[in-house]
């Protein structure tokens, strides 16, 4: 590998780390802002715009954390709230960093997936990403058509829509390119 390629690889990694770091700072600020709000039965803090924006920006992570939380409550209904409230933000923020580092890596790849192109199970990973994007699109419809009493639901729905379209479009294109290259 020549010096120019090593420099480009280093720049790409640095850009991905910077993107992940910025998104982590934004997520932490939004979570702290939401945590400082009074949490009342008539006006729960999870309905406020700061947490809704955080979840919209990080929709793939929010959906995953929601599923993990539901599964944990199902399998261990007596899970202490202190464990849930201490593990959930740490896992959430870790996954936000991984998500945005991955986004930075994919942007640097310019066209084809950098994360799946070097694996032998590329088609399976692309299909999983397309399927996850389809789930986000379905949730966008459910959220947007949900009760109008949930404030700021449109913003969250837009986040799910954008992430769903991005995942289906990018990884669907990558899957199509990889299948097409095998046929040629």
C-alpha positions as CSV (number, residue, x, y, z in Angstrom):
1,X,0.0,0.0,0.0
2,X,1.5,3.4,-1.0
3,X,1.7,6.5,1.2
4,X,-1.3,8.1,-0.6
5,X,-3.6,5.2,0.1
6,X,-2.5,5.1,3.8
7,X,-3.2,8.9,4.1
8,X,-6.6,8.5,2.6
9,X,-7.5,5.6,4.9
10,X,-6.3,7.7,7.9
11,X,-8.4,10.7,6.7
12,X,-11.5,8.5,6.2
13,X,-11.1,7.0,9.7
14,X,-10.6,10.4,11.2
15,X,-13.7,11.8,9.5
16,X,-15.8,8.8,10.7
17,X,-14.5,9.4,14.3
18,X,-15.3,13.1,14.1
19,X,-18.8,12.4,12.7
20,X,-19.5,9.8,15.5
21,X,-18.1,12.2,18.1
22,X,-20.3,15.1,17.0
23,X,-23.4,12.9,16.9
24,X,-22.5,11.6,20.4
25,X,-22.2,15.2,21.7
26,X,-25.6,16.0,20.2
27,X,-27.3,12.9,21.6
28,X,-25.8,13.5,25.1
29,X,-26.9,17.1,25.0
30,X,-30.5,16.1,24.0
31,X,-30.6,13.4,26.6
32,X,-29.4,15.7,29.4
33,X,-31.8,18.4,28.3
34,X,-34.7,15.8,28.4
35,X,-33.5,14.4,31.7
36,X,-33.6,17.9,33.3
37,X,-37.3,18.2,32.5
38,X,-39.9,17.4,35.1
39,X,-41.5,14.0,34.4
40,X,-45.1,14.3,35.2
41,X,-48.0,12.0,34.4
42,X,-49.9,14.7,32.5
43,X,-46.7,15.7,30.6
44,X,-44.2,12.9,30.5
45,X,-40.6,13.9,29.4
46,X,-40.5,11.3,26.6
47,X,-43.1,13.4,24.7
48,X,-40.8,16.5,24.6
49,X,-39.1,17.7,21.4
50,X,-35.5,17.2,22.6
51,X,-35.9,13.4,23.1
52,X,-38.0,13.1,20.0
53,X,-35.3,14.8,18.0
54,X,-32.6,12.5,19.5
55,X,-34.7,9.4,18.6
56,X,-35.4,10.8,15.1
57,X,-31.6,11.4,14.4
58,X,-30.8,8.0,15.7
59,X,-33.8,6.0,14.6
60,X,-32.0,2.7,13.9
61,X,-30.6,2.7,17.4
62,X,-33.8,3.8,19.0
63,X,-35.7,1.0,17.4
64,X,-33.1,-1.6,18.5
65,X,-33.0,-0.2,22.1
66,X,-36.8,-0.3,22.2
67,X,-36.8,-4.0,21.1
68,X,-34.1,-4.9,23.6
69,X,-36.0,-3.2,26.4
70,X,-39.2,-5.0,25.5
71,X,-37.4,-8.3,25.4
72,X,-35.7,-7.6,28.7
73,X,-39.0,-6.8,30.3
74,X,-40.6,-9.9,28.9
75,X,-37.9,-12.3,30.0
76,X,-37.2,-10.6,33.3
77,X,-40.3,-8.6,34.4
78,X,-38.8,-7.8,37.8
79,X,-35.7,-6.2,36.3
80,X,-34.9,-3.4,38.7
81,X,-35.5,0.1,37.2
82,X,-32.1,1.2,38.3
83,X,-30.5,-1.4,36.1
84,X,-32.7,-0.5,33.2
85,X,-32.1,3.2,33.6
86,X,-28.4,2.8,33.9
87,X,-27.7,0.3,31.2
88,X,-30.1,1.7,28.6
89,X,-28.3,5.1,28.1
90,X,-24.9,3.5,28.0
91,X,-26.0,1.0,25.4
92,X,-27.9,3.7,23.5
93,X,-24.9,6.1,23.3
94,X,-22.5,3.3,22.4
95,X,-24.7,2.3,19.5
96,X,-25.2,5.9,18.4
97,X,-21.4,6.1,18.2
98,X,-21.2,2.9,16.2
99,X,-24.1,4.0,13.9
100,X,-22.5,7.3,13.0
101,X,-19.0,5.8,12.6
102,X,-20.5,3.3,10.2
103,X,-22.3,6.2,8.3
104,X,-19.0,8.0,8.0
105,X,-17.3,4.9,6.7
106,X,-20.0,4.3,4.2
107,X,-19.9,7.9,3.0
108,X,-16.2,7.6,2.5
109,X,-16.7,4.5,0.3
110,X,-18.5,6.6,-2.4
111,X,-21.0,4.2,-3.9
112,X,-20.7,0.7,-2.7
113,X,-20.8,-0.5,0.9
114,X,-17.5,-0.4,2.7
115,X,-18.9,-2.5,5.5
116,X,-20.3,-5.4,3.5
117,X,-18.2,-5.5,0.4
118,X,-15.3,-7.3,2.0
119,X,-17.4,-10.1,3.5
120,X,-18.4,-13.4,2.0
121,X,-21.9,-12.9,3.4
122,X,-22.4,-9.6,1.6
123,X,-25.8,-10.4,0.2
124,X,-27.2,-11.5,3.6
125,X,-25.9,-8.3,5.3
126,X,-27.4,-6.2,2.5
127,X,-30.7,-8.0,2.9
128,X,-30.7,-7.5,6.6
129,X,-30.1,-3.8,6.2
130,X,-32.8,-3.5,3.6
131,X,-35.2,-5.4,5.9
132,X,-34.3,-3.2,8.8
133,X,-35.0,-0.2,6.6
134,X,-38.4,-1.6,5.6
135,X,-39.2,-2.0,9.3
136,X,-38.3,1.6,9.9
137,X,-40.5,2.7,7.0
138,X,-43.4,0.6,8.4
139,X,-42.9,2.2,11.8
140,X,-42.9,5.6,10.1
141,X,-46.4,5.0,8.8
142,X,-47.6,3.7,12.2
143,X,-46.1,6.6,14.1
144,X,-47.5,9.2,11.6
145,X,-51.0,7.6,11.6
146,X,-50.9,7.2,15.4
147,X,-52.9,9.2,18.0
148,X,-52.6,12.9,17.4
149,X,-52.3,13.3,21.2
150,X,-48.6,12.4,21.0
151,X,-46.8,15.7,20.6
152,X,-44.0,15.9,18.0
153,X,-44.7,12.5,16.5
154,X,-44.3,13.9,13.0
155,X,-40.6,14.7,13.7
156,X,-39.9,11.2,14.9
157,X,-41.8,9.8,11.9
158,X,-39.7,11.8,9.5
159,X,-36.5,10.4,11.2
160,X,-37.8,6.8,10.6
161,X,-38.8,7.7,7.0
162,X,-35.4,9.2,6.2
163,X,-33.4,6.3,7.8
164,X,-35.7,3.7,6.2
165,X,-35.3,5.2,2.7
166,X,-31.6,5.5,3.2
167,X,-31.1,1.9,4.3
168,X,-33.4,0.5,1.7
169,X,-32.0,2.7,-1.1
170,X,-28.3,2.3,-0.3
171,X,-28.1,-1.3,0.7
172,X,-30.7,-2.3,-2.0
173,X,-28.5,-0.6,-4.6
174,X,-25.5,-2.4,-3.2
175,X,-27.3,-5.7,-3.3
176,X,-28.3,-5.1,-6.9
177,X,-24.8,-4.2,-7.9
178,X,-23.3,-7.3,-6.2
179,X,-25.9,-9.6,-7.8
180,X,-25.4,-7.9,-11.2
181,X,-21.7,-8.3,-11.1
182,X,-22.1,-12.1,-10.4
183,X,-24.2,-12.5,-13.4
184,X,-21.8,-10.7,-15.8
